Amino acid sequence: MNQFGKKGWTPNRIETLIGKTYVITGTTSGTGFEAAKILLSKGAKVVMLNRNSKKSENTIITLKQELGNNIDVASIQMDLSEQPSVKNAAKEVLKTVAKIDALICNAAIAQVPKQILTVDGWESQMGTNYFGNFTLQALLFPLIEKSKGRIVTVGSLGYDMGIKTIKFDDLNWNHNYTGNNAYSQSKLAQIMTIYELQDKLKEAGKTEVKAYACHPGSSRTNLISTSGSFIMKVIFGLMKLSPLTQTAEKGAYPQLMCATEPNLEQSEFYGPTGRSNWVGPVGAHKLEPHAKDKVVANKLWKLSEKETGIKWNI
Ligand SMILES: NC(=O)c1ccc[n+]([C@@H]2O[C@H](COP(=O)([O-])OP(=O)(O)OC[C@H]3O[C@@H](n4cnc5c(N)ncnc54)[C@H](OP(=O)(O)O)[C@@H]3O)[C@@H](O)[C@H]2O)c1
């Protein structure tokens, strides 16, 4: 039984977001764009972190055309795949943004067909989707804590594909690389650190900060056309025509719910609850136990602090 009724969670539950500030990554397309639009339409201030400044400017133009010139939207350049860029963006946020009601970690790349290393030396999906977010979240944590805010990670059902654990002995997939395995590992790592963060916050008595993991199901966005192989583009192109996918707007609902819904249980995993959890009413659904494996999560956290050189001030 969905806790939000038959239709699941929808933005109709948000009355107003006037006075709230949301920092969100990857708003130039897909679920991030739709989430930013809905937050702005409810009166929130939105700070967008995007890698491409020109696309960011165009996004603001589009949002103003759709919602009017009075929306409170700002943009800061950030390439999640480069640690120096993430650090600069975090510095800029801390300098220019007074509070963060929620940091929504939405941006990602997926199904990269060949092993590529980031400038920091990590496999591209692990470096962008995982280490990029690890650093961003840690650096913004002090302001989120001060704001009694939330951290929302947009994961993927991919957490339950691939090898379903972290390949500690070959994190970069120098052996047996596949785009799907590497993507799945990066999404599992993202989700695991959210549940690990919840435990760390609880241990430290910092229960006013909340952390949530969700996913958009199977949504019609640019994800595969941006970074996937030709074959994946064909497969996802065909899938987009089937009822096994939903609009990018609906794909944005889980992250919007996690960012705004009061009294949401943190231990759950949120996404569509319909067929295969790809589509349907948004709510909590089953999470496989490997996503909460304490031994792996703890080892991953320590490794991430060592790899990034960033320590969380919890
Ligand atoms: N669509 C699905 O069915 C699906 C399924 C499972 C999970 N997800 C997750 O949903 C989230 C949103 O993806 P989407 O489907 O909306 O895809 P999308 O349409 O491709 O949007 C991804 C966004 O992330 C940005 N981005 C990519 N790499 C970046 C980087 N290095 N630095 C900063 N921003 C970067 C993109 O910017 P550019 O415009 O510059 O490329 C774009 O704004 C992702 O976390 C993805 O893993 C999606």
The ligand as an ORCA input file, in Angstrom:
! r2SCAN-3c Opt
* xyz 0 1
  N      16.579      8.246    -17.226
  C      16.507      7.099    -16.581
  O      15.754      6.204    -16.960
  C      17.357      6.878    -15.378
  C      17.342      5.601    -14.794
  C      18.062      5.408    -13.623
  C      18.762      6.454    -13.047
  N      18.781      7.681    -13.658
  C      19.514      8.754    -12.991
  O      18.773      9.967    -13.070
  C      19.681     11.073    -12.977
  C      19.324     12.116    -14.016
  O      19.606     11.607    -15.290
  P      18.653     11.855    -16.553
  O      18.065     10.554    -16.898
  O      17.795     13.017    -16.340
  O      19.784     12.159    -17.672
  P      20.115     13.439    -18.584
  O      18.907     13.904    -19.295
  O      21.290     13.023    -19.391
  O      20.556     14.530    -17.507
  C      21.795     14.393    -16.853
  C      22.264     15.743    -16.362
  O      23.544     15.560    -15.730
  C      24.454     16.474    -16.309
  N      25.840     15.986    -16.236
  C      26.377     14.913    -16.849
  N      27.689     14.835    -16.565
  C      27.983     15.886    -15.784
  C      29.170     16.367    -15.201
  N      30.356     15.766    -15.395
  N      29.117     17.484    -14.440
  C      27.940     18.131    -14.245
  N      26.779     17.730    -14.795
  C      26.813     16.622    -15.570
  C      23.987     16.643    -17.725
  O      24.570     17.809    -18.278
  P      24.829     17.981    -19.882
  O      23.560     18.562    -20.439
  O      25.974     18.932    -19.929
  O      25.118     16.626    -20.459
  C      22.491     16.747    -17.503
  O      22.146     18.032    -17.051
  C      21.073     10.471    -13.071
  O      21.620     10.392    -11.772
  C      20.853      9.076    -13.625
  O      21.853      8.164    -13.234
  C      18.106      7.902    -14.813
*
